[in-house]
């Protein structure tokens, strides 16, 4: 399992449900933790079932920009 953190531009508390649903729909997801206070999403996933790019695309598909992510 891999855990990655991504910063999401202009995410607020009202966005958490929309983003949570989109991220939880990605195959291989294990755990999603969203923090609207600091605009971050912590994503844990099975690297044999998904790539981090799948989660980045889900965020973009919801209309949000990714500021940065950890490696």
Residue frames as a rotation matrix with the C-alpha (Angstrom) as fourth column:
UNK 1
0.581 0.814 0.000 0.00
0.814 -0.581 0.000 0.00
0.000 0.000 -1.000 0.00
UNK 2
-0.591 -0.711 0.381 1.16
0.720 -0.678 -0.148 3.52
0.364 0.187 0.913 -0.83
UNK 3
0.442 0.669 -0.597 0.14
0.814 -0.580 -0.047 6.75
-0.377 -0.465 -0.801 0.90
UNK 4
-0.564 -0.562 0.605 0.50
0.770 -0.623 0.139 10.08
0.299 0.544 0.784 -0.89
UNK 5
0.002 0.506 -0.863 -0.46
0.616 -0.680 -0.397 13.66
-0.787 -0.531 -0.313 -0.07
UNK 6
-0.448 -0.066 0.892 -1.72
0.825 -0.414 0.384 16.17
0.344 0.908 0.240 -2.59
UNK 7
-0.628 0.242 -0.740 -2.55
0.255 -0.835 -0.489 19.87
-0.736 -0.495 0.462 -2.16
UNK 8
-0.237 0.680 0.693 -5.77
0.968 0.103 0.230 20.94
0.085 0.725 -0.683 -3.85
UNK 9
-0.967 -0.181 0.181 -6.26
0.193 -0.980 0.048 24.57
0.169 0.082 0.982 -4.85
UNK 10
-0.643 0.712 0.281 -9.34
-0.684 -0.700 0.208 26.33
0.344 -0.058 0.937 -3.42
UNK 11
-0.348 0.534 -0.770 -10.74
0.365 0.834 0.413 23.28
0.863 -0.138 -0.486 -1.64
UNK 12
-0.563 0.218 0.797 -13.15
-0.752 -0.537 -0.383 24.16
0.345 -0.815 0.466 1.15
UNK 13
-0.753 0.230 0.616 -15.31
-0.345 0.659 -0.668 22.13
-0.560 -0.716 -0.417 3.50
UNK 14
0.300 0.942 -0.153 -18.23
-0.611 0.066 -0.788 22.05
-0.732 0.330 0.596 1.05
UNK 15
0.249 -0.296 -0.922 -15.96
-0.921 0.224 -0.320 20.34
0.301 0.928 -0.217 -1.51
UNK 16
-0.557 -0.606 0.568 -14.95
-0.780 0.617 -0.108 17.47
-0.285 -0.503 -0.816 0.76
UNK 17
0.097 0.672 0.734 -17.98
-0.237 0.732 -0.638 15.28
-0.967 -0.113 0.230 0.02
UNK 18
0.873 0.223 -0.434 -17.66
-0.444 -0.007 -0.896 15.70
-0.203 0.975 0.093 -3.76
UNK 19
0.081 -0.942 -0.327 -13.93
-0.913 0.061 -0.404 14.96
0.400 0.331 -0.855 -3.72
UNK 20
-0.442 -0.214 0.871 -14.30
-0.697 0.693 -0.184 12.08
-0.564 -0.689 -0.455 -1.29
UNK 21
0.538 0.721 0.437 -16.84
-0.216 0.619 -0.755 10.38
-0.815 0.312 0.488 -3.53
UNK 22
0.815 -0.258 -0.519 -14.70
-0.548 -0.050 -0.835 10.84
0.190 0.965 -0.183 -6.64
UNK 23
-0.200 -0.977 0.070 -11.53
-0.935 0.169 -0.312 9.57
0.293 -0.128 -0.948 -4.94
UNK 24
-0.325 0.140 0.935 -13.30
-0.571 0.759 -0.312 6.61
-0.754 -0.636 -0.166 -3.34
UNK 25
0.768 0.640 -0.024 -14.58
-0.369 0.411 -0.834 5.58
-0.524 0.649 0.552 -6.79
UNK 26
0.209 -0.778 -0.592 -11.00
-0.922 0.046 -0.385 4.98
0.327 0.626 -0.708 -8.01
UNK 27
0.862 0.077 -0.501 -10.19
-0.036 0.995 0.090 1.27
0.505 -0.060 0.861 -8.11
UNK 28
0.076 -0.889 -0.451 -7.60
0.594 0.404 -0.695 0.28
0.801 -0.215 0.559 -5.50
UNK 29
-0.099 -0.078 0.992 -8.37
-0.510 -0.852 -0.118 3.02
0.855 -0.517 0.044 -2.98
UNK 30
-0.344 -0.055 -0.937 -7.87
0.654 0.702 -0.282 2.02
0.674 -0.710 -0.206 0.66
UNK 31
0.142 0.357 -0.923 -8.33
0.910 -0.414 -0.019 5.27
-0.389 -0.838 -0.384 2.60
UNK 32
-0.141 -0.110 0.984 -8.99
0.571 -0.821 -0.010 8.92
0.809 0.560 0.179 1.83
UNK 33
0.095 0.168 -0.981 -8.53
0.913 -0.408 0.018 11.73
-0.398 -0.897 -0.192 4.33
UNK 34
0.028 0.002 1.000 -9.46
0.661 -0.750 -0.017 15.25
0.750 0.661 -0.023 3.24
UNK 35
-0.109 -0.105 -0.989 -8.53
0.873 -0.485 -0.045 18.36
-0.475 -0.868 0.144 5.19
UNK 36
0.475 0.392 0.788 -10.17
0.776 -0.609 -0.165 21.50
0.415 0.690 -0.593 3.86
UNK 37
0.881 -0.177 -0.440 -8.37
0.179 -0.735 0.654 23.68
-0.439 -0.654 -0.616 6.41
UNK 38
-0.019 -0.964 -0.266 -5.01
-0.258 -0.253 0.932 23.09
-0.966 0.086 -0.244 4.76
UNK 39
0.487 0.325 -0.811 -6.37
-0.823 -0.142 -0.550 22.04
-0.294 0.935 0.198 1.35
UNK 40
-0.580 -0.792 -0.193 -4.83
-0.815 0.560 0.148 18.57
-0.009 0.243 -0.970 1.43
UNK 41
0.734 0.661 -0.159 -5.92
-0.662 0.748 0.049 15.07
0.151 0.070 0.986 0.56
UNK 42
-0.440 -0.793 0.421 -4.08
-0.825 0.543 0.159 12.06
-0.354 -0.277 -0.893 1.96
UNK 43
0.559 0.624 -0.546 -4.66
-0.818 0.523 -0.239 9.04
0.137 0.581 0.803 -0.26
UNK 44
-0.426 -0.611 0.668 -3.78
-0.624 0.733 0.273 5.44
-0.656 -0.300 -0.693 0.58
UNK 45
0.603 0.629 -0.491 -4.11
-0.778 0.330 -0.534 2.92
-0.174 0.704 0.688 -2.22
UNK 46
0.450 -0.373 0.811 -3.04
0.182 0.928 0.326 -0.47
-0.874 0.001 0.486 -3.50
UNK 47
-0.081 -0.598 -0.797 -0.28
-0.693 -0.541 0.477 0.18
-0.717 0.591 -0.370 -6.03
UNK 48
-0.873 -0.186 0.451 -1.11
0.124 0.809 0.575 -3.08
-0.472 0.558 -0.683 -7.82
UNK 49
-0.108 0.937 0.331 -4.65
0.909 0.228 -0.348 -1.84
-0.402 0.263 -0.877 -8.56
UNK 50
0.885 0.425 0.188 -4.15
0.464 -0.829 -0.311 1.89
0.024 0.363 -0.932 -9.24
UNK 51
-0.292 -0.939 0.183 -1.54
0.876 -0.340 -0.342 4.54
0.383 0.061 0.922 -9.86
UNK 52
-0.402 0.096 -0.911 -1.39
0.596 -0.727 -0.340 7.93
-0.695 -0.680 0.235 -8.21
UNK 53
-0.991 0.022 -0.129 -2.17
-0.114 -0.632 0.766 9.45
-0.065 0.775 0.629 -11.60
UNK 54
-0.457 0.884 -0.101 -5.66
0.614 0.395 0.684 7.89
0.644 0.250 -0.723 -11.36
UNK 55
0.094 0.460 -0.883 -6.33
0.960 -0.278 -0.042 9.91
-0.265 -0.843 -0.468 -8.22
UNK 56
-0.685 -0.389 -0.617 -4.87
0.211 -0.915 0.343 13.08
-0.698 0.105 0.709 -9.71
UNK 57
-0.916 0.378 0.137 -7.18
0.099 -0.117 0.988 12.66
0.390 0.918 0.070 -12.69
UNK 58
-0.120 0.908 -0.402 -10.21
0.913 0.260 0.315 12.16
0.390 -0.329 -0.860 -10.42
UNK 59
-0.145 -0.015 -0.989 -9.39
0.665 -0.742 -0.086 15.46
-0.732 -0.671 0.117 -8.69
UNK 60
-0.908 -0.248 -0.337 -9.01
-0.074 -0.698 0.712 17.26
-0.412 0.672 0.616 -12.02
UNK 61
-0.715 0.692 0.100 -12.26
0.443 0.337 0.831 15.72
0.541 0.639 -0.548 -13.30
UNK 62
0.085 0.728 -0.680 -14.03
0.991 -0.131 -0.016 17.35
-0.100 -0.673 -0.733 -10.33
UNK 63
0.658 0.180 0.731 -12.75
0.461 -0.864 -0.202 20.72
0.595 0.470 -0.652 -11.50
UNK 64
0.924 -0.362 -0.120 -9.92
-0.064 -0.458 0.886 21.27
-0.376 -0.812 -0.447 -9.03
UNK 65
0.558 -0.823 -0.107 -6.27
-0.358 -0.122 -0.926 22.12
0.749 0.554 -0.363 -9.62
UNK 66
0.779 -0.430 -0.456 -3.49
0.624 0.597 0.504 20.25
0.055 -0.678 0.733 -7.89
UNK 67
0.884 -0.460 0.083 -0.90
-0.467 -0.879 0.101 22.58
0.027 -0.128 -0.991 -6.39
UNK 68
-0.220 -0.965 -0.144 1.75
-0.879 0.260 -0.399 20.03
0.422 0.039 -0.906 -5.45
UNK 69
0.895 0.438 -0.090 2.19
-0.334 0.789 0.516 16.55
0.297 -0.432 0.852 -4.14
UNK 70
0.256 -0.829 0.498 4.80
-0.798 0.109 0.592 14.67
-0.545 -0.549 -0.634 -2.17
UNK 71
0.184 -0.297 -0.937 6.90
-0.710 0.619 -0.336 11.96
0.679 0.727 -0.097 -3.72
